[in-house]
Amino acid sequence: MGLTNLPGRMKCVMATRFGVAKEVLEMVDDVPVPRVSRGSGEMLVQVKACSMTPGDVRMLSGEADLVKKPSQFPYIPGLDIAGVVVEIDPAEDEKPESERKFRVGDEVVGTWKLFGVGGMAQYALVKMELSALKPQILSFVEAASLCNSAVYSMVGVEGAQVEKGSRVMILGGSGGLGTALVQLARRAGATYIACTSTQVDLMKSLGVDCAIDYTKEAWGKRPEFAQ
Ligand SMILES: NC(=O)c1ccc[n+]([C@@H]2O[C@H](COP(=O)([O-])OP(=O)(O)OC[C@H]3O[C@@H](n4cnc5c(N)ncnc54)[C@H](OP(=O)(O)O)[C@@H]3O)[C@@H](O)[C@H]2O)c1
């Protein structure tokens, strides 16, 4: 079920070949709007914001073996989105009200398991299992920037078993992962957090105990990190 007045065509960004984003991305304005099929577990989201992650950039470069490359060109890049649900798998809609996770009109974040699968468009299909309701306190832009990077940071903090009294070093504290890592490590109980970044003031405002500008100093040469 969904809105009845969905357009048939949409604008999107297309990657036409491998290269630098500003050279290989094109705006296209006549692409069919994807539609939800029964049993797909998907919903169609009107995209309000899409983040471009390092993974998107690496995939576009064509040089990173570890990042899955697109199966064909052109493709619509963009991994993490925030937007409004406009259509849902009818199978989900038919569930009892208490079992339904999403409804048309919900503000959500969504991501994909693989890179570069359609976020930079007016509408995008996302899996419900890889989506969540957007917290009301976040704007669409904030939510799109957090939905993947902050989750990876959470996995990192849990995997490293950060706990009360932990001492944590974050290499690249100012980025999508780093800014979330600082806050999640503190919440997990870390008592000392150091990081590397050129944005020392930003890092201090996030509450790190020590921010080292890697362009001026090698953090490993500090006596406190030598052990
Ligand atoms: N974003 C995601 O969803 C995601 C998910 C999984 C894995 N990853 C991976 O995690 C890593 C960080 O991702 P991110 O999203 O946080 O990236 P980002 O937002 O681009 O941040 C990059 C960080 O690296 C620092 N940095 C840049 N050049 C550096 C250099 N030459 N030496 C030392 N530090 C340098 C930057 O510090 P300054 O800005 O202060 O220079 C910044 O803190 C990437 O390898 C990415 O592929 C990201």
The ligand as an SDF file (V2000), in Angstrom:
LIG
                    3D

 48 52  0  0  0  0  0  0  0  0999 V2000
   31.2490    6.0540    7.2990 N   0  0  0  0  0  0  0  0  0  0  0  0
   30.8980    4.7770    7.3590 C   0  0  0  0  0  0  0  0  0  0  0  0
   29.7290    4.4530    7.3740 O   0  0  0  0  0  0  0  0  0  0  0  0
   31.9500    3.6880    7.4460 C   0  0  0  0  0  0  0  0  0  0  0  0
   31.5360    2.3780    7.6650 C   0  0  0  0  0  0  0  0  0  0  0  0
   32.5150    1.3680    7.7690 C   0  0  0  0  0  0  0  0  0  0  0  0
   33.8590    1.6800    7.6210 C   0  0  0  0  0  0  0  0  0  0  0  0
   34.2150    2.9700    7.3800 N   0  0  0  0  0  0  0  0  0  0  0  0
   35.6620    3.2420    7.2400 C   0  0  0  0  0  0  0  0  0  0  0  0
   36.1240    3.8830    8.4390 O   0  0  0  0  0  0  0  0  0  0  0  0
   37.1120    4.8700    8.1010 C   0  0  0  0  0  0  0  0  0  0  0  0
   36.6570    6.2510    8.6120 C   0  0  0  0  0  0  0  0  0  0  0  0
   35.3940    6.5510    8.0190 O   0  0  0  0  0  0  0  0  0  0  0  0
   34.6930    7.9690    8.3080 P   0  0  0  0  0  0  0  0  0  0  0  0
   33.3350    7.8950    7.7250 O   0  0  0  0  0  0  0  0  0  0  0  0
   34.8440    8.3190    9.7480 O   0  0  0  0  0  0  0  0  0  0  0  0
   35.6300    8.9250    7.4110 O   0  0  0  0  0  0  0  0  0  0  0  0
   35.6900   10.5280    7.3960 P   0  0  0  0  0  0  0  0  0  0  0  0
   34.4250   11.1010    7.9110 O   0  0  0  0  0  0  0  0  0  0  0  0
   36.1770   10.9100    6.0510 O   0  0  0  0  0  0  0  0  0  0  0  0
   36.8340   10.8450    8.4670 O   0  0  0  0  0  0  0  0  0  0  0  0
   38.1810   10.5440    8.1840 C   0  0  0  0  0  0  0  0  0  0  0  0
   39.0430   10.7370    9.4300 C   0  0  0  0  0  0  0  0  0  0  0  0
   40.4010   10.4030    9.0830 O   0  0  0  0  0  0  0  0  0  0  0  0
   41.2600   11.4970    9.4350 C   0  0  0  0  0  0  0  0  0  0  0  0
   42.3230   11.5750    8.4580 N   0  0  0  0  0  0  0  0  0  0  0  0
   42.2210   11.9990    7.1760 C   0  0  0  0  0  0  0  0  0  0  0  0
   43.4390   11.9370    6.5860 N   0  0  0  0  0  0  0  0  0  0  0  0
   44.3000   11.4400    7.5080 C   0  0  0  0  0  0  0  0  0  0  0  0
   45.7080   11.1570    7.5050 C   0  0  0  0  0  0  0  0  0  0  0  0
   46.4760   11.3670    6.4310 N   0  0  0  0  0  0  0  0  0  0  0  0
   46.2750   10.6470    8.6410 N   0  0  0  0  0  0  0  0  0  0  0  0
   45.5240   10.4320    9.7550 C   0  0  0  0  0  0  0  0  0  0  0  0
   44.1880   10.6930    9.8240 N   0  0  0  0  0  0  0  0  0  0  0  0
   43.5900   11.1830    8.6990 C   0  0  0  0  0  0  0  0  0  0  0  0
   40.3660   12.7230    9.4370 C   0  0  0  0  0  0  0  0  0  0  0  0
   40.8980   13.6870   10.3260 O   0  0  0  0  0  0  0  0  0  0  0  0
   40.8630   15.2870    9.9900 P   0  0  0  0  0  0  0  0  0  0  0  0
   39.5330   15.5770    9.3800 O   0  0  0  0  0  0  0  0  0  0  0  0
   41.0620   15.9270   11.2840 O   0  0  0  0  0  0  0  0  0  0  0  0
   41.9710   15.5110    9.0270 O   0  0  0  0  0  0  0  0  0  0  0  0
   39.0400   12.1630    9.9600 C   0  0  0  0  0  0  0  0  0  0  0  0
   39.0520   12.1190   11.3730 O   0  0  0  0  0  0  0  0  0  0  0  0
   37.2350    4.8370    6.5720 C   0  0  0  0  0  0  0  0  0  0  0  0
   38.3140    3.9980    6.2680 O   0  0  0  0  0  0  0  0  0  0  0  0
   35.9280    4.2180    6.1150 C   0  0  0  0  0  0  0  0  0  0  0  0
   36.0390    3.5600    4.8950 O   0  0  0  0  0  0  0  0  0  0  0  0
   33.3020    3.9800    7.3150 C   0  0  0  0  0  0  0  0  0  0  0  0
  1  2  1  0
  2  3  2  0
  2  4  1  0
  4  5  1  0
  4 48  2  0
  5  6  2  0
  6  7  1  0
  7  8  2  0
  8  9  1  0
  8 48  1  0
  9 10  1  0
  9 46  1  0
 10 11  1  0
 11 12  1  0
 11 44  1  0
 12 13  1  0
 13 14  1  0
 14 15  2  0
 14 16  1  0
 14 17  1  0
 17 18  1  0
 18 19  2  0
 18 20  1  0
 18 21  1  0
 21 22  1  0
 22 23  1  0
 23 24  1  0
 23 42  1  0
 24 25  1  0
 25 26  1  0
 25 36  1  0
 26 27  1  0
 26 35  1  0
 27 28  2  0
 28 29  1  0
 29 30  1  0
 29 35  2  0
 30 31  1  0
 30 32  2  0
 32 33  1  0
 33 34  2  0
 34 35  1  0
 36 37  1  0
 36 42  1  0
 37 38  1  0
 38 39  2  0
 38 40  1  0
 38 41  1  0
 42 43  1  0
 44 45  1  0
 44 46  1  0
 46 47  1  0
M  CHG  2   8   1  16  -1
M  END
$$$$
